[in-house]
Amino acid sequence: MSPEKNPNRYDKIIEKIFLKHYKRGMLAVPFSREEITQTAKELGIVLPKNLGDLIYTFRFRADLPKSILSKAPEGKSWTIKLVGQARYCFAAVRLTVIEPRSDLAATKIPDATPGLIEKYALSDEQALLAKVRYNRLVDIFTGVACYPLQSHLRTTVKNFGQVETDEVYIGVDRRGAHYVFPVQAKGGRDKQSIVQVEQDFAMCGEKFQALICRPIAAQFMQSETIALFEFEEEDGQIVVASEKHYRLVPQENVTPEDLAAYRHRPIAD
């Protein structure tokens, strides 16, 4: 078996798996991790040792092949969900794009990220999580006093198998109500996923039943700008409830004019 050098080798594998199981009208197409290796052998493709990279690619980095997307019902798109240990499912979900709006104003925040953290952060995701943490962006965004509980929480959730949340914050508001904020961070070419937000809701429902769950997504933009999204469940669907942009700047770059403008911005409840 000779190595496959085509950069679209993942497309070929995932397309063959989908078409093998798909029948007209299906809204869920299950498959297993074992099928990835089996299909690669059938196609003469050598896979990397980390088979999970193929699934990760189509969940967060790249679109599924057009041959798959074209079979989605009107108003929906195919995504890959975790449905158990080494079990997956192509699921037709309402088409929701989670991308920072280009017409949204950015709020300047004096950058409190320590220089050593800036220098030695090993990845975009790690750097983003650090900036969110040191600049108290979850507190500012939600209006709740928040405290980091755990980074890269890995746990098993019913009907999903093993899931991972980049960071978990616990918060308390002025009434004394307690919150859990699961945060997913994406930098570089990785994309936010409604499916991952769905997992965070399920994780909080199992592990933090007494707390109010408010999932957050953080996305790097240009010019040291970070987009934050909050999500809620509406009629069985995950929707974006709020989006704000924050630009981290040296403290002297927050001008009196900026502060005067911010005083007149409406404060969301």
N, C-alpha and C positions, 0 to 999 in steps of 0.2 A: 504493500500500500504506500503510494508516494504522497508526500505532504501536499496539501492544497494551499496555494499561495494567493488565491483570489481573495480580496478583502471582503467580499460578500459571502464568505463561507457560512457565517451565522444565518444569513438570510435563507440560504439553500436548506439548511437543517430545519429551521423553524417552519419554513413553508411546507416542507415534506411532512413534518409531524402534524401540522394543522390539517392539511388536505387529506391525510390518511383517516382522520376521525370526523371531519366536518361533513354534516348533511344539511341540506337546505332548510332554513328556518331555525337552526339551532342557535341558542343564546349563550350556551356554555359548552366548551369543548375540552374535556379533561385529558391530561397526559401525564406521564411519569418522567422522573429524572433519567431512568434507565433508557428511555427511548432516545435521549440525546446521543448517548454513546452508540446505540444500535444504528441510528440513522446516519451518524457520521461514518461508520464503517461501510454502510451500504453505498454512500456517496463517495467514498475514498477520501475523506477529509480527516486530517489529523487535528484533534482538539487540544487546547491547553489543558494542563493538569487541573486547573480550577474550572470545573464544568459550570459552576454557578455564574461565571462571567457571562455566559450566553444569555441566561435568564435576566441578569442584572442589566445587560446592554439594552434589551428590548423593554425593560420596565422603566429605565431612567435615562438612557442615553440616545437611543435611536428609535425611529418609527419601525413598526412591523412592515414587512414587504407589502407592496400594493396589492398583490394577489390575495392577501389575507384581508387587508383593510376594505377592499372592494366588496367583500361579502358581509360587511356589517349592516344591520338594519338601518333605515333612515334615521338620522339624528343621533346615532350611536357609533361607537368605535370599539375595536377590539383592544383589550389590554390583557396582561398576564397576571393572574392572582395566585397566591399561595393557598392551597386548600388542605394541607397536611404535610407530614414528613415526606420530603422528596416527591410531593404531589403538587401539580400545577393545573391551571385551567385558563384557557382563553375565554374571557368573559366580555360580552357585549354590554358596555356601559354608556351612560349619557355622555356625549362629547363635551368635556370640560377642559379648557386649556388653562394651565396655571403658568402664566408668564407675566413679568412685571409690566404694568401699563407704561406707555411712553409719555402720556399726558399728565402724569401725577407729579405734583410738587414734592421736592425733597426737603426735609427738615435738617438743618445743620446741627450736628452734635459735636462738642469738643471731644476729640479722640483721646480716650483714656487707656488705650491698649499699650501695655508695657513694651518698650523697645526690644527687650530680649525675646518676647513672644513673637513680635513681628519678624525678628531675625531668624528664629529657629523653627517656625511653624513648618511642618513637613508636607502639608497638603492644603489645597484650597478649602476643603471642608473643615480641617482643623483650624485654619486661620479664621474662617468665618465664625465658627463656634466660639473661638476666643474673643473675637471682636464683639459679638453679641453679648457675651458674658461680662467682659470688663467694662463695656459701655452701658450696661443695664438696659439694653434695648427691649427685652421682654417686659420689664417693668414699665418702661416708657410707653410701649405699644399698647399694653393691656390696661394700664392704670392700676395694677395690682403689685404689691410688694412681693417679689419673687426671689427664690433661693435655689441654686443648682443642687439637685439631688444626686444625679448619676449621669455619667457620660456613657454612650454606646451601651445602652441597656439591651441585653439579649435575653429573651424569655420565650416560652412556648405559650401560644394562645389557641384555644379551641377553634377548630375549622380553618386555622391558618398555618399551624405548625410553628416553627421558630421564626420570630420576628425581631427586628432590631430598630431601636429608636436612638437617634444621634445624641440627644440630650433630654433629660427630664427635669423640669422645674416644679417646685411646689410653691404656692402663693397664698396670701391671705389679703382680703380687702378690708375696707374701713368698717364693714358690718361684722367682720369676724368670720365670713365664709371662706372655706378652704378650696383651693383649685389645684389641678394638675395640668401642666403645660408640656405635652410631648413636642419636641422640636425636631424637625427634619431640616438639615442644611444641605444645600447644593451649590457647588461652585463649578467653574470650568464649563464643560459641555453637558454636564448632567442636568436632567430635567426633573422638576417636581412631579409627583404622581398622586392622583386621587386615590389610587389603590393603597399607597403607603399611608395616607391620611386615614383611610378606612381601617387599616391595621391598628393605627394609634388609638382610634376610638374603641376598638375591640380590646386592645391591651389595657386601656384605662378602665374599661368596664369590668375586667377580671381582677386587675391588680390594685386598683384605687377606687373601689366602689363607692366610698363615702365622699369622694371629692368631685367637684365640678370639672369636667374634662373640656379643655379648650385647645385643640391642636394648633400648632404654629408651624409655618414653613419659612425658612430664611434662604434668600437667593442673592448671590453676589451680582452686582451690576457694574457699570463703568464708574470711574472717578471716585473710588472708595465709597460707593453708594450701596446700601443694603436694602433690599425689599423684604418686608415681613408681611405674611398673609395669616389670617385666622380663618378657621373653617367651622361650619356647623352642619348638622344633619337636617334636611328639609324634605319631607315626603319620601323618606327612604333613600335620598340622594345626598352626596357630599357637595356643598356649595361654598364658595368664598364669601365669608361674612364681612371681612375688612382687609384692606391693603394700605400700607404706609411705606414711604421711602425715607431712609435716613442717610445723610452724607456725613461721614466722619472727617473732621477738619481740625487743624491746629486751633487752639482756643482763641487766638487773635483774629481768626477769620470769621468769627461770629460777631457781626457788626451791630451797632445800635439800631440800624435800620432793620436788620433781621429780627431782632428782639421785639421791635415795635410792631412788625408785621405779625409775628407769632401771637402777640397779645390779642389780636382780633380774630384769630382762627377759632371756629366753633370747637367745643370739646365734646366728643362723643360720650354718651352715657356708658 
